[in-house]
Amino acid sequence: MINYQQNNDLLDALVTEELRSALQACVERLRPIYREVIVMYYIEDEEIEDQETETDPRLLEIAEHIGITYTNAKQRLFRARDQLRKCMQNYL
C-alpha cells in the first residue's frame, strides 16, 4: 500500500529545497550593494530594539551600520526585493 502522507512529505521537502537553492542563487546574483542590505535584513539574526517610530528599526540600524541614509537603505531593500521577485518568477 502506498503511504501518501510520506510521499507528500518527501515532495514538500524536495520543493522546499529547490526553492531555497533558487532563492540562494538569486541572492548571489544581486549587486553587492543590494545583497548586503537584503542579507542583513532577512538572514542575519540580530536582536534589534523595536522603537515606536514610522521608520523600520531594523532598516535604520542597517543604514547606520553600513554608513548610508535610511532612505538609501530603504531604496536598496526595495530594489533588491524587486530583483529577487523577478528572478524567482520561474519558480513560483
Secondary structure per residue as TSV (DSSP state, phi and psi in degrees):
chain	resnum	aa	ss	phi	psi
A	1	M	-	360.0	139.2
A	2	I	-	-81.9	130.9
A	3	N	-	-92.2	96.7
A	4	Y	H	-65.5	-34.7
A	5	Q	H	-62.9	-43.3
A	6	Q	H	-65.1	-41.1
A	7	N	H	-64.5	-40.1
A	8	N	H	-65.2	-40.1
A	9	D	H	-62.3	-42.3
A	10	L	H	-65.0	-44.5
A	11	L	H	-61.9	-44.1
A	12	D	H	-59.2	-43.0
A	13	A	H	-64.2	-41.9
A	14	L	H	-65.3	-43.5
A	15	V	H	-64.8	-43.5
A	16	T	H	-60.6	-44.3
A	17	E	H	-64.9	-41.0
A	18	E	H	-63.7	-43.0
A	19	L	H	-65.0	-41.2
A	20	R	H	-63.2	-42.6
A	21	S	H	-64.1	-41.4
A	22	A	H	-64.7	-43.6
A	23	L	H	-64.0	-42.0
A	24	Q	H	-61.4	-42.4
A	25	A	H	-63.5	-39.8
A	26	C	H	-66.2	-40.9
A	27	V	H	-63.1	-41.3
A	28	E	H	-65.3	-25.4
A	29	R	H	-80.3	-15.1
A	30	L	S	-64.4	150.2
A	31	R	-	-60.9	147.2
A	32	P	H	-53.5	-37.3
A	33	I	H	-67.2	-29.1
A	34	Y	H	-84.2	-39.9
A	35	R	H	-61.4	-41.2
A	36	E	H	-57.7	-46.9
A	37	V	H	-69.7	-44.0
A	38	I	H	-66.3	-38.8
A	39	V	I	-67.3	-44.3
A	40	M	I	-65.8	-36.0
A	41	Y	I	-74.9	-43.6
A	42	Y	I	-105.0	-28.3
A	43	I	I	-103.6	-45.9
A	44	E	S	-70.0	126.5
A	45	D	-	-100.4	83.7
A	46	E	-	-110.6	142.7
A	47	E	-	-77.7	120.7
A	48	I	-	-119.9	128.2
A	49	E	-	-64.4	129.2
A	50	D	-	-83.5	114.9
A	51	Q	-	-103.4	152.3
A	52	E	S	-88.4	83.6
A	53	T	S	-140.5	171.1
A	54	E	S	-79.6	-12.9
A	55	T	S	-89.5	153.3
A	56	D	-	-79.2	114.9
A	57	P	H	-61.3	-34.3
A	58	R	H	-65.0	-44.6
A	59	L	H	-68.8	-35.9
A	60	L	H	-62.1	-43.5
A	61	E	H	-66.4	-39.3
A	62	I	H	-61.1	-45.8
A	63	A	H	-58.5	-46.0
A	64	E	H	-64.4	-40.4
A	65	H	H	-63.3	-41.0
A	66	I	H	-98.1	0.9
A	67	G	T	78.4	37.4
A	68	I	-	-127.3	169.5
A	69	T	-	-74.1	159.7
A	70	Y	H	-59.3	-43.6
A	71	T	H	-60.9	-41.1
A	72	N	H	-65.7	-42.0
A	73	A	H	-63.3	-41.4
A	74	K	H	-62.6	-40.9
A	75	Q	H	-66.5	-42.1
A	76	R	H	-64.3	-40.5
A	77	L	H	-63.9	-42.4
A	78	F	H	-60.1	-46.8
A	79	R	H	-66.3	-39.3
A	80	A	H	-63.3	-45.3
A	81	R	H	-60.9	-42.4
A	82	D	H	-62.6	-44.1
A	83	Q	H	-66.2	-38.2
A	84	L	H	-66.4	-40.4
A	85	R	H	-59.2	-45.2
A	86	K	H	-66.0	-40.6
A	87	C	H	-65.8	-36.6
A	88	M	H	-85.8	-3.5
A	89	Q	G	-54.7	-37.9
A	90	N	G	-69.6	-18.6
A	91	Y	G	-99.5	-13.1
A	92	L	-	-108.1	360.0
